[in-house]
Amino acid sequence: MKAILLVNMGGPSNLEDIRGYLSSIFNDPAILPLPGLLRKPLAGYISRKREPKVAERYRLIGGGSPLPGWTEKLSNLVALELNNPRNDIKVIHAFRYSSPMIENVISNLENNGIDEIILLPLFPHRTIAMTGSIEKETIRICERQNINLKCVPAWGNREEIISIWSEYIKREIEKISDDCFVLFVAHGIPLRDVKRGDDYPERVQETARSLGEKLPENVRRSLAFQSRVGPVKWTNPYLEDEIIRISKLSKNLVLAPLSFVSDCLETLYDLDIIASQLAKDAGFESVARVRVFNDDPRFAKALALIASEAA
């Protein structure tokens, strides 16, 4: 029997879970590439130091991440799409850094007759760090439990996905004004990863081009990267710098996130609060943020198709 495993990064359900969530992130060698003896104590230190600031951000968006709830709803919708007599496929979900963890979810499958997993990372574009970490963890557990594994390729540039995304963007343009600037926003990665061969920026740029071609000709657009952390250089232009640069080009701004399947801290705080206020301070009269997929049935249908092809 096969199982489709949807995996996202995860998030703290409440303020009390934040330190453990941060510790799980920074204890991942894909995130903090150090030997375990150094990484573990450093992960604990970074988590303790960052916890108050991160807690305040989560407090401003309701006290916890909505991502786990959205992921569960999405998983149920994908299961409904695949629920027919021709399919004998179970749909489950897990997170890399919060409960339910990948290891626990797969361990529970042993008693359900699952002998093959189709791994579907919930990230439109593959990265060496995030998607790679999910793949390595899943491979490790599946090999230990003698379960066959297939990994679904990145799906952010598939036509089914581009079609849904473009509809979201056009909807916001119609609300705000045809005289607007669309700023595509992707999660950044350290430039050291790009130098190691990560083609993530190119795949994101491909998505931005495909979406741009579907917009009205008079709508200008560009791409920026958000969520830079630490002193190292990340993919650019940085979101803050690009907002300032384009503020002279239009009075209306549409922020279009490209990296997030579900609403999370990066959409509800980084874009809706911080970036939106920065844009208004820079002179934009109106700012709109394009929705993410969350539990859109059309998105669930597209994921079911993508996973079925891999299966």
N, C-alpha and C positions, 0 to 999 in steps of 0.2 A: 504494500500500500504506500502511496506517495503523500507527502505533506508539502505544502507551500509555506515557507517561513518568511514572513515580512519582518524586517528588522530596521529599527530606527535608533537614533542615538539615545533616546530616553530623556528623562527629566525628573526633578524632585516633585512629588505630589504635594508636599507641604514644606514649610520653612525648616522643620526639624530634619528633613532628609537632605538638606543642601550640602552639608559637609561630607557626608558619605558619597554623595553623587560626584562632588568635585574630586574627592580622593580617588574614586574609581577612574575618573578621566585621566588624572595626572599620573596614576600608577600604570597606565597603559604605555608600553614601550614605543608604540606608534606615535604617541603624543609627546612623551618625554623620553627620548632615546638615550637612556643611561643604563648602566648595569643595575640589576635589582637591588643590590646592597645600598646603592646611592639613591636610586629612584624612589624607593618606598618612603624613607624618611623625608625626602624632599617633597614628595607628593603630599605627605601629611602637613608639612610646613606651609606649602602653597595654599592648601585647602583651608587651613585655619586662618591664614592671612586674608584670603579672598572672600571668606564666608560672609562677613558683615556687609560688604559692598554688594555681593550677589544677592543676599537676602533682601536688601532694600529694593533691589530691582524686581525681584519676584513679588515683593509686597505690593508694589505699584501695579502689578498686573493680576492681582487677586490672591496672592499667597502661595502659588505653586504653578507648575507647568500644566497647560491643557493638553500637551502633546500625547501623554499616555491615553487619555480618554478618546482623543481623535483617532489614534492608531487602533484602538479596540473597535471603534465604530467602522473604520475603514476595513479592518480585517473581516468583520461580519458581513460587510457589503460584498467583498471579494468572494467570500464563501457562498453567498446567495447567487452570485453570477455563475459559479461553478457547480451549483447544486442541481444536477440533473442525472438521470439514470446512466448516462454514458461516462460519467466521471466518478472515480473513486478516489477523490483527493480531499485531504483534510487541510484547512487553512488555519494557521496559527500565527502569533506574533510574539516578538521578544525585543529586548533593548540591550544595547551594548553596555550601558553604564548605570542602569537602574532596573528595578524589578518590573516584570519578570525577566531575568537575565537569560541569555542564550543557553548557557549550560543547563540551567534548571528546566527550561522548556523542552530542550531536546531529550534530557534524561527522562522526562515524563512520557515521552513518546515511545520508549522502549517496550512498554507493556501494551501498546495499542497496535502492534503489528506494522509499524512504519519501518520500511526498509530503504526508502529513498526520500531525500529532502531537496526541494527546489528553493534555493536561497534567493530572495528578492530584496536587496537593500533598498530602503525608501529614500534614496538620494538620486536625483535626476542625472548627476554627473559623477563619475567615479573619481575618487582621490586615493592616492597611495596610503595616506594616514587613516582617514575615516572608513571608507569602504574596504580598504585593504585590511584594516584591523578586524572588521566584522567578518570578512572572508576567512582570515587566519584563525580566528576564534572558532568559527563554525567548522572549519576543516579539522581542527584539533579534536573537537568533541565528536564529530562524526567518525573519524578514524578510530577513536577509542571505543566507540560503540558499534563499529562495523556497519555504519549506515552510508549508503551511496549518496553523493552530493553533486548537485549541478548548480552552478552560479549563473544567475541571469545577468546578461551584460547591461551596462548603463543604458537607460531608456529615455533620457531627457531630450533627445533630438528626433524621437519618433513622431511621425505625422499625427498620430492620435493625441499625443500629449501637446504638441505645438498648437493643434486646433483648439483644444480646451483653453490653454493659456492665452491665445490670441483673443478669444472671446471675452475672457476676463478683462484684458487690457482695453479692448474696444469699449466695453461697458463703462469703464471709468473715464475714458476719454469723452464719451457722450455725456456723461454727468458733469464733467468739469469744464470742458471747452475743447473745440478742435484746435484752438491756439494754445497748445501746451507742449511741454517737453517730457518725454518718457525716459526715465532713468532706470535701466535694468540694474538690479542689485544682486550680486552673488556673494556667497560666503568666501572670504579670502583664504589663502593657504600660504605658508611660509615660502619665500623664494628658494630656500634650500631644497624644498621638495621638487620645485620646477627644475632646478639644476640636476636633480637626481633622475629626471626623465618623466615627471608627472605632466601629462598633457591636459590636465584639468582646465587651465585657462583657455586653451584652444577650443575645447568642447563647449565651454560656457559662451565663448564668442560666437561659435556656430549657432547656438540657440538664439542668442541676441539677434544675429543676422536673419535667421529664419522668421522670428517674430516680427522684426522690423519690416520685412517684406510684406507682411500682412496688414500693416498699419496704413492709415491714410498718408499720401505722399507728403503732405505739408507738415506732418508731425515729426519733429526732430527727436533724436534719441542718442543715448550713449550708455556705456557700461561702467559700473564701479564695483568695488569690493568692500565688504563690511566685516566687522568682528575681529579686527586685528588685535592680537594679544602679545604683550612682551616687547622687548627692545629690538628683536630681529626684524628684517625687512620682509614685508608680505607683498602679495600681488597688488598691483595698483592699476588705475588711480584709486586712492582711498575714497570712500564714500563722502567723508567730510569735505575733502578738497574738491571733489567733482561737483558737489552741490554749490559751493561758492563759485566755481568756474562757470557753471551754466545759469547762474542766477540772473545774469544780464541778458539772457537769450529769450526768456519767456516769463510771463507772470503766473503761469499755472504749471504745477509739477505733478507728474504721476510716477510714483515709486512702484516698480514691478519686481518683486523678489523672485529669483530663479532657483534657489537652493533648498527651499523648504516645502515639504509635502503638507505639514500641519502647522498651525499657529503655535508659536513657542516664544521664548524670551527674545529671540532675534527679530521676530516680526512685531510683537506686541510692545516691546520696550525699545529696542534699537531703532526700529523704523517708525512706529506709530508715535513714540514719545520724543526720542532724541533727534532723529533725522528730520522729522516733521517740524519740530521747533527750530532747528538750525535753518531749515529752508525758509521758514517764515521770517526769521531774523535776517536772512540774507536778501529778503525782498520779494519772495514769492507771495502772491495774494491768496492762493489756494493750493492745498496739497492733498492729494488722494493716494491711498495705498491699495494696490491691486490685491485681491484676496488670494489665498492659497487653496489647495485642493480640499483639505479637511475630509469631509465625508460626501463629496460630490459623487453621486452614483455613476456618472460618466467616467470619472477617473477610476473608480473601482472596476468598471467594465474594461477599461483600457489595461489596467494591471492584470486582470484575470486573463485577458488575451495574451499579454506578454509572457506571463508565467506559464500558460498552457503551451505556448510555442516552445518554451524551454523544456517543458515536461515531455 
